[in-house]
Amino acid sequence: MAYITDTQADRGTHPLRAFWDMMIRAREASLNNQGRVAQIEKLNAKTDAELKEIGINREDITRYVFRDLIYI
């Protein structure tokens, strides 16, 4: 009796699967960044007094929004 092993069945090594996973990650990153840009615009629309209540300065808005990704 012969046994056949399909080495392409491993989803992690299939080229099209890797490409698809990359596209999904890029889409998720794009959606996440759109939310961050909207948050920056929302904070920029606030007055300096409103920003002071939050505890940030106008020049620190971008750093505040991306604080989980960038350490400066």
Secondary structure, 3 states (H helix, E strand, C coil): CCCCCCHHHCCCCCHHHHHHHHHHHHHHHHHHHHHHHHHHHHHHCCCHHHHHHHCCCHHHHHHHHCCCCCCC
